[in-house]
Amino acid sequence: MPNIEFFLPDLGEGLAEVELVRWLVAEDDEVVENQPVAEVESDKAIVSMPAPASGRVTRLCAAIGERVKVGSLLMVVDGDSTVQTSAGPATTAPSVPDSPAQEATASTAAVAAPAKPAVAASPSVRRRAAELGVELESVTGSGPRGRVTVDDVEQAAARGGSTPPQASRPVGQGPQPDAEEVPFRGVRRRIAEAMEHSVRTIPHVCGFHEFEADSLVRLQASLKPRAEALGVRLTYLPFIVKAVALTLKAHPFLNASLDDDAQVIRLKKVYNIGIATAAPDGLTVPVIRHADRLGLLQLAREADRLVKAARERTLAPGDLQDGTFTVTNVGASRGWLNTSIIRHPEVAILGAGRIEARAVVRGGQVVARAILPLALTFDHRVIDGAQGLDFMLALRALLEQPEGLLLGEAGW
């Protein structure tokens, strides 16, 4: 049987390398095609890598904790396939970079000269270093086990790229007898770096709105038994995602990204909605692709699949790529509402709160109404306040009369 070499595929989003978290197989194990064989950690989450073919594992080519570059040999399988896996996209859907500059950065990093010493730094730190023109090899890391952080890079840039003497760095206090120390690394650290970058570079503006949701509550209640009979759990989230995707078509600047280098705003023609999900390793945002084309049942199935995969750490790289707008549903966790941080390079995020019965005045009478609170946070460089308001008014029309979300859908 021929040896089938499995190279680390392009994970998209400009990533040049990932960290190998653990092997799910050992040498001499028998595997089947698409069986998860390894977990790798990117900027966004821990994702599973599938076997390229069925057969026996003859060689594992990376060690746990090692930084593995895109295109590097990951494992070898003695199988019955003659097709050799290459460093192409990880899923059948094409990964479209947000800008030619990002594509060039990823390509350059993947073929970097091996003679340089390995530097412990996350992909987001490496991108920041590239932005500032800082050579990571010249930076002394202050993170755990010498990992280089964003602060290290920015301080080096302020000094013209030089690294200060070791003695000049602040000295930690060491273990405290009355405190538990939790390592600040891995996905948690990468989430922090992504949030910090977003807040530092994007002027956030948040608008709060309250929609009447009586019709939405009735429609969801009437469709829920039919969905359950088909094995589908129908929550309010599919209605919100569907309404958002349709509304974005008429408000393209909220479905966009800003390329500072090229000085252009890219208006996306696909509507891939990220759904913020609490996972064991921290916040992750899997993506429902082409949400505008899916019916409510399809959206519910896909949302359930992605949330389950996130919590079981079985997300594929393609599940995290190419988002154009994000929805975070704090109401599902019994939260009322909060402001959200935009997922760069997106330019907006919608927070949905808990639907509650509220006393309101209608026609001079105090009546009870189901109220859905929503918060739209947007990038004020790209979106003006009037544009954000127009988007929310259009969204209100769909969610307050949600029967329109069923139009044109055979079997919804």
C-alpha positions in Angstrom: 0.0 0.0 0.0 1.3 3.5 -0.8 2.2 6.0 1.9 -0.1 9.0 2.1 1.4 12.1 3.4 -0.9 14.5 5.3 0.3 18.2 5.3 -1.2 20.8 7.6 -3.9 22.5 5.5 -4.5 26.2 5.1 -6.8 27.1 8.0 -7.8 30.4 6.5 -7.9 33.9 8.2 -4.3 34.6 7.4 -2.9 31.9 9.8 0.6 30.8 9.1 0.9 28.2 11.9 -0.9 26.5 14.7 0.1 24.7 17.9 -0.3 21.0 18.1 -2.4 20.4 21.3 -2.6 16.6 21.2 -2.6 13.5 19.1 -5.8 11.5 19.0 -4.0 8.5 17.5 -0.7 6.8 17.9 1.7 5.2 15.4 0.5 1.8 14.2 -3.1 2.7 14.9 -5.7 2.0 12.2 -7.7 5.0 11.1 -10.6 5.7 8.7 -10.8 8.6 6.4 -12.1 11.8 8.1 -11.5 10.3 11.6 -10.2 13.1 13.9 -6.5 12.4 14.4 -5.2 15.5 16.0 -6.2 18.7 17.8 -4.6 22.0 16.9 -5.0 25.4 18.4 -5.5 28.5 16.2 -6.3 32.1 17.2 -9.9 31.2 17.5 -10.3 27.7 18.9 -9.0 24.2 19.3 -10.1 22.3 16.1 -9.8 18.7 15.0 -7.8 17.6 12.0 -9.3 14.7 10.0 -7.4 11.7 8.6 -6.7 12.1 4.9 -7.4 8.4 4.2 -8.0 5.1 5.8 -5.0 3.0 6.7 -2.3 2.5 9.4 -0.5 5.4 10.9 3.2 4.9 10.2 4.6 8.2 11.4 3.6 11.2 13.5 5.7 14.1 12.4 5.1 16.8 15.1 5.4 16.8 18.9 2.7 18.0 21.3 3.2 21.7 21.9 5.1 22.3 18.7 4.3 25.2 16.4 3.4 23.7 13.0 3.5 25.8 9.9 0.9 25.5 7.1 2.2 23.1 4.5 4.4 21.1 7.0 4.2 17.3 7.1 1.9 16.3 9.9 1.5 12.5 9.6 2.0 9.6 7.2 -0.7 6.9 6.7 -0.1 3.6 4.9 -3.3 3.3 3.1 -5.0 2.2 0.0 -5.5 5.6 -1.6 -3.2 7.0 -4.2 -4.3 10.6 -3.7 -1.8 12.6 -1.7 -3.3 15.3 0.6 -1.8 18.7 -0.1 -1.7 22.0 1.8 -5.0 23.2 0.3 -8.1 24.5 2.0 -9.4 22.4 4.9 -12.9 22.3 3.6 -14.7 22.2 0.3 -15.8 25.8 0.7 -13.1 28.2 -0.6 -11.4 30.4 2.0 -11.4 34.0 0.8 -8.9 36.2 2.5 -10.1 39.7 3.5 -7.3 41.3 1.6 -4.4 40.5 -0.8 -2.1 41.7 2.0 -3.4 39.0 4.4 -3.0 36.3 1.7 0.6 37.4 1.0 1.4 37.5 4.7 0.1 33.9 5.2 2.0 32.7 2.1 5.2 34.3 3.2 5.0 33.0 6.7 4.4 29.4 5.4 7.7 29.3 3.5 9.8 31.3 6.0 13.4 30.3 6.1 13.9 27.3 8.6 17.3 28.6 9.7 15.7 31.2 12.0 15.2 30.1 15.6 11.6 29.1 16.6 9.8 31.8 18.5 6.9 31.1 20.8 4.2 33.5 19.7 0.5 33.2 18.6 -0.5 34.0 15.1 -2.1 37.2 16.2 1.2 38.3 17.8 3.0 37.5 14.6 0.6 39.5 12.6 1.0 42.5 15.0 4.8 42.1 14.7 4.5 42.1 10.9 2.3 45.3 11.0 4.9 47.1 13.1 8.0 45.7 11.3 9.3 44.0 14.4 11.6 40.9 14.1 10.2 38.4 16.6 13.6 36.8 16.9 14.9 40.0 18.5 12.1 40.2 21.1 12.4 38.6 24.6 9.1 37.2 25.6 7.5 38.0 28.9 4.8 35.4 28.7 4.7 31.8 30.1 7.8 29.9 29.0 9.1 32.9 27.1 6.1 33.3 24.9 6.1 36.7 23.1 3.0 38.8 23.7 1.4 41.7 21.9 2.8 44.0 24.6 6.3 42.7 24.1 6.0 43.4 20.3 4.6 46.9 20.8 7.2 47.8 23.4 9.9 46.6 21.0 8.4 48.7 18.2 8.5 51.8 20.5 12.2 51.2 21.1 12.9 50.7 17.4 12.8 46.9 17.5 15.4 46.4 20.2 14.8 44.3 23.3 15.6 45.8 26.7 18.0 44.1 29.1 16.4 41.3 31.1 16.8 43.2 34.3 14.7 46.1 33.1 11.6 44.0 32.8 9.1 44.0 35.7 9.6 41.1 38.1 6.5 39.1 39.0 5.5 38.8 42.6 5.6 35.0 42.5 3.0 32.6 44.0 0.6 34.1 46.6 -0.4 31.8 49.5 -4.0 33.1 49.4 -4.6 32.9 45.7 -4.9 30.2 43.0 -2.8 30.8 39.9 -4.4 29.8 36.6 -2.1 29.7 33.5 -3.0 32.5 31.1 -2.2 30.9 27.8 -3.7 28.8 25.0 -7.1 29.8 23.7 -7.8 32.0 26.7 -4.7 34.1 25.9 -5.6 34.2 22.2 -9.1 35.4 22.9 -7.7 38.1 25.1 -5.3 39.2 22.4 -8.1 39.3 19.8 -10.3 41.3 22.1 -7.5 43.7 22.9 -6.7 44.2 19.3 -10.4 44.9 18.4 -10.9 47.4 21.2 -7.6 49.1 20.5 -8.2 49.6 16.7 -12.0 49.8 16.3 -14.1 52.8 17.6 -17.0 50.9 19.1 -20.5 52.4 19.2 -23.4 50.5 20.7 -27.1 51.2 20.3 -29.8 49.6 22.4 -33.3 48.7 21.1 -36.4 46.9 22.4 -38.7 45.0 19.9 -42.2 43.7 20.6 -41.9 39.9 20.4 -45.4 38.6 20.9 -45.8 37.4 17.3 -42.3 35.9 17.4 -43.2 34.0 20.7 -46.5 32.7 19.2 -44.8 31.6 15.9 -42.0 29.8 17.7 -44.4 28.1 20.0 -46.6 26.9 17.0 -43.6 25.6 15.0 -41.7 24.0 17.9 -43.8 20.8 18.1 -43.5 20.3 14.3 -39.7 20.8 14.5 -39.4 18.4 17.5 -41.3 15.8 15.5 -38.5 16.1 12.9 -35.8 15.9 15.6 -35.0 19.6 15.5 -34.7 21.9 18.5 -36.2 25.2 17.4 -35.2 28.2 19.6 -35.4 31.9 18.9 -31.9 32.0 17.5 -32.8 30.7 13.9 -35.4 33.4 13.6 -32.9 36.1 14.6 -30.1 34.7 12.3 -32.5 34.5 9.4 -33.8 38.1 9.9 -30.2 39.4 10.3 -29.1 37.7 7.1 -32.0 39.1 5.1 -31.6 42.6 6.5 -27.9 42.7 5.7 -28.7 42.4 2.0 -30.3 45.8 2.1 -27.6 47.3 4.4 -24.3 46.2 2.9 -22.0 48.3 5.1 -22.8 46.2 8.1 -21.7 43.1 6.2 -18.3 44.4 5.4 -14.6 44.7 6.4 -12.2 47.6 6.4 -8.8 47.1 4.8 -6.6 49.9 6.2 -3.6 49.0 4.0 -5.6 49.1 0.7 -7.8 51.9 2.1 -11.0 50.2 0.9 -14.2 49.0 2.6 -15.1 45.5 1.2 -18.8 44.9 1.0 -19.3 41.1 1.3 -21.7 39.4 -1.1 -22.1 36.3 1.1 -23.9 36.2 4.5 -22.0 34.0 6.8 -23.3 34.5 10.4 -21.1 33.7 13.3 -22.8 32.5 16.5 -20.9 33.2 19.7 -20.7 30.0 21.7 -19.4 29.2 25.2 -17.0 26.3 24.8 -14.8 24.4 27.3 -11.7 26.3 26.2 -13.4 29.7 26.1 -15.5 31.7 23.7 -15.6 30.5 20.1 -17.6 31.7 17.1 -18.5 28.9 14.6 -20.1 30.2 11.4 -23.4 29.4 9.6 -22.5 29.7 6.0 -25.0 31.3 3.5 -27.5 31.9 6.2 -29.7 33.9 3.8 -30.3 30.7 1.8 -31.3 28.5 4.6 -34.8 27.9 6.0 -35.5 28.0 9.8 -35.2 24.2 10.2 -31.9 24.2 8.3 -30.6 27.1 10.5 -31.7 25.3 13.6 -30.0 22.1 12.6 -26.8 23.8 11.6 -26.7 25.9 14.8 -27.2 22.8 16.9 -24.4 21.0 15.0 -22.0 23.9 15.5 -22.7 24.4 19.1 -22.4 20.7 19.9 -19.1 20.5 17.9 -17.7 23.6 19.8 -18.5 22.0 23.1 -17.1 18.7 22.2 -14.0 20.2 20.5 -14.8 18.6 17.2 -15.1 21.8 15.1 -13.4 21.6 11.7 -11.3 24.5 10.5 -13.9 25.5 8.0 -16.5 25.9 10.7 -14.6 28.9 12.0 -13.8 30.7 8.7 -15.2 33.5 6.6 -17.7 35.0 9.0 -19.2 38.3 7.9 -21.4 39.3 10.9 -21.8 37.8 14.4 -24.8 37.2 16.6 -24.4 36.6 20.4 -27.5 35.3 22.1 -27.1 36.1 25.8 -30.8 35.5 26.3 -30.2 31.8 25.8 -28.0 31.9 29.0 -30.7 33.8 30.9 -28.9 37.0 30.5 -30.8 40.3 29.9 -28.4 42.1 27.6 -24.8 43.3 27.3 -22.5 45.2 25.0 -20.3 43.1 22.7 -16.8 43.4 21.2 -16.6 43.3 17.4 -14.8 40.4 15.9 -12.2 41.9 13.7 -12.2 42.2 10.7 -16.0 42.2 10.8 -17.6 45.6 11.5 -20.7 44.8 13.5 -22.1 42.4 16.1 -25.7 42.0 17.4 -26.4 41.0 20.9 -29.8 39.4 21.7 -31.1 39.4 25.2 -33.8 37.5 27.1 -37.4 37.9 26.0 -39.5 39.1 29.0 -43.1 40.1 29.7 -43.1 43.9 30.3 -45.8 46.4 31.1 -46.1 49.0 28.3 -48.5 51.7 27.4 -50.4 51.2 24.2 -53.4 53.4 23.2 -53.4 54.9 26.6 -53.7 51.6 28.3 -51.1 49.6 30.3 -50.8 46.2 28.7 -48.4 43.2 28.9 -46.0 42.7 25.9 -43.2 40.3 25.3 -40.1 42.4 24.8 -36.9 41.4 23.0 -33.9 43.6 23.9 -31.2 43.9 21.3 -27.8 45.7 21.2 -26.0 46.5 17.9 -22.3 47.3 18.2 -20.6 48.7 15.1 -17.4 50.1 13.8 -17.9 53.9 13.6 -15.2 54.2 11.0 -17.4 52.3 8.5 -20.9 52.7 9.8 -22.6 56.0 10.7 -25.2 56.1 13.5 -28.0 56.6 11.0 -27.0 53.5 9.1 -27.0 51.5 12.3 -30.4 52.8 13.2 -31.8 52.0 9.7 -30.5 48.5 10.0 -32.2 48.0 13.3 -35.5 49.4 12.1 -35.5 47.0 9.1 -34.7 44.2 11.5 -37.5 45.2 13.7 -40.0 44.9 10.8 -39.0 41.3 10.2 -38.9 40.2 13.8 -42.1 41.9 14.9 -43.9 40.3 11.9 -41.9 37.1 11.6 -44.3 35.2 9.4 -42.4 36.9 6.5 -39.4 34.7 7.4 -41.3 31.7 6.2 -42.1 33.0 2.7 -40.7 31.1 -0.2 -39.5 28.2 1.9 -40.9 24.8 1.1 -41.3 23.1 4.4 -39.7 26.1 6.1 
